[in-house]
């Protein structure tokens, strides 16, 4: 299982727009991708609503896990970006 922990880069955290962008990208992979914080998760990264339940604010550490190492890299890089400015 591949795993990577990154900090949320979006100024509003993983809320509506950033969560939707992460969920959409996660849905492009066949393998399950999960997200977790120290307090919450793991949750299915392809669900916008579940991502928002993490309550991950800007700077919060989120762990991305999947059997697909490329999926982990892509989702981790997306979480690190300021998706509000995209």
Secondary structure, DSSP 8 states (H G I E B T S, - for coil): -EEEEEE--STT-S-HHHHHHHHHHHTTSSS-EEEE-SSSEEEETT-HHHHHHT---TT-EEEEEES-HHHHHHHHHHHHS-GGG-
